[in-house]
Amino acid sequence: MKRAWAFSCILALSAVINGCGKDGSRNITQESGASASQASAPLGQGASDTLAASAAQGRSAPATVATAQLPAETAETLRLIKAGGPYPFSEDGVLFRNSASLLPQHPRGYYHAYTVRTPGSADRGQRRIVCGGSRRQIGDCFYTDDYYVSFKRIAP
C-alpha cells in the first residue's frame, strides 16, 4: 500500500513538474521568443538546433552547496552511503529515475535515493540525497529538501 501511495505521489509530482501547471500549455517555441510564423514553419536542421539550444538554456545546472551548509543529518546519510549501509529505511538506495530531468542525464540505474532524517518527523520527511554512480560513491550527489522538486549539488 505504501508503494502504491508513493508511486501515485511521484507520478503526480512528475506531472506538475513537466508542465501541467497554469503555464503548462506553452511550448518551447513560444518560450524561446519565436514568432507565430516561425513556430508554424517546418523544423529543419537549423530550427531544431535553435530549439535544442533554447531548451538547454532554460534548464540550468543545480546550484552547488557545501556539506557544512546542509542539515547535520546529511553528513550521517553520506557516511552511510559511503559505508554501503545499513540504512534506517528499507526504501533507501532505491532507483531514482530522474524522469523530470532535473539532474544531469545519465542511463537508467545511475541514480539512487537515500533518506536524510528529519528530527521530529513521524515519517521519512521530504529530505533526500540522490547519488549517481556506484552505490558507495558520494562524488556525484544532490540534496533536496522539498521531495525532489529542486536539487542542490553537494560539493565533493
N, C-alpha and C positions, 0 to 999 in steps of 0.2 A: 504494500500500500504506500509506503514511504517513497519507493522508487517511482511509482506512477505519479504521485504528487510532485516530486522533484522534476520529473520529466515534463509534466504539464507546466510547471513554473519556468523551466528553461525554455520551453517552446514559446510560451507567451512572451518572455523577455526577449527572445530572439526576434519575434515578430515586431515588437516595439522598436528594437534597435535597428532592424532592417527597413524601417520606414512606414509602419502602419500608424504613425503619429499624425498630427494635423498637417504636416508638410510632406507626408509620405508620397503624395501623388506627383511631386516634382521629379523630373527626370534629369539625368546627368547633363544633357544638352542645355537645359534651362539653367541649371546651376552654374555652368561654365560661362553664361552670359551670351550664348549664341542666339542669333535672331531666329524668328519663326521660319524664314526661308532656308536658313542653314539647317535647322532641325529637320525639315521635311526632305532635304536632299539625301540621295542615297549615300551610304557610307562607303567612301573609297579608302584607299590606304592612308592618305593624308588626314582625312576626317577621323578615322578610327585611332590614329596616333594622337591626334589632338584630344579626343575624348579620354583615352587612356592616361594621357599626361595630366589632364584636369582632375581625373579621379584620383590619381596618385597624390596630387597636391591637396585634395580635400581630406585625405586620410593621413594624419601626421603620426609620427612615432610617439609612443608613450613617453612622458617625462621620466627622468631618472631621479631616484631617491636613494639616499644612503641608508643602510640598515639602522644606524643610530637614530634616524629621523622617524622610523616606524615604531609602532607599539612594541613594548618589551616582549610580548608573547611571540612576535615574529622571529626573534632570534632562536627561541626554543623550537619553533617549527622548522626553521632552516637547519638546525642541528639534527633534528630527527630525519629530515630528508637526506642529509649527508650520511647519516648512520644507517639508512635503509629501514628505519622504524625502531621499535614498534610505535605505531601511530595510535592516537587516542580514539579515533573514529574509523569504523570499517570502510567508510566512503573515501578515506584519504588514499591518494595515489591513483585514483580512477582517471581514465582518459578524459582529457579536456579537448573538445573538438574545434574550438576557435571558429565556430560557424558564423559569428558576427564579424570575423576578420579584424578584430581589434588588436591582435598581436601579429607580429611578423609571420608571413605564410611559411609553413613547413608541411611535410607529408603527415597524413593522419597517423596518430600514435606518438607524435613528437612531444606533445604537451600532456602533463599530468597535474591534477589539482590536489591541494592539501589545505586542511582547515587551520586557521590561526584562531586559537581560543579567544573568546570574548568574555572577560570577567563579568560575572553576574548574569550571563545569558543562560536561559534554560535549555537552549538548543545549540546547534553549531554556530549560530550567528551568521553574519554576512561577510566576514573577513576570510580571504583565501590567499594562498600563494600558488601560482601556476608556474611550473618549471618545465623547460624543454631539454631534450637530450636524454641521456641515460638516467635511470631512476635515482642514482645517488649524486647526480651532478647538480650544483647550485649556481653555475655560471650564467645561465640564461633564465632568470626567474623574474616574475612580475607579481606585484601586490595589488589586491583590490579590497576596498573596504565597503563596497556597495554591491556585492554579489554579482561580479562580472560585468557591471555597467561601464566601468572605467578601470584603467590599469596604470601602474607606475612601474617602470623597470627598476629592479633592485640592483644597485651598483655592486659589481663583484668585489 
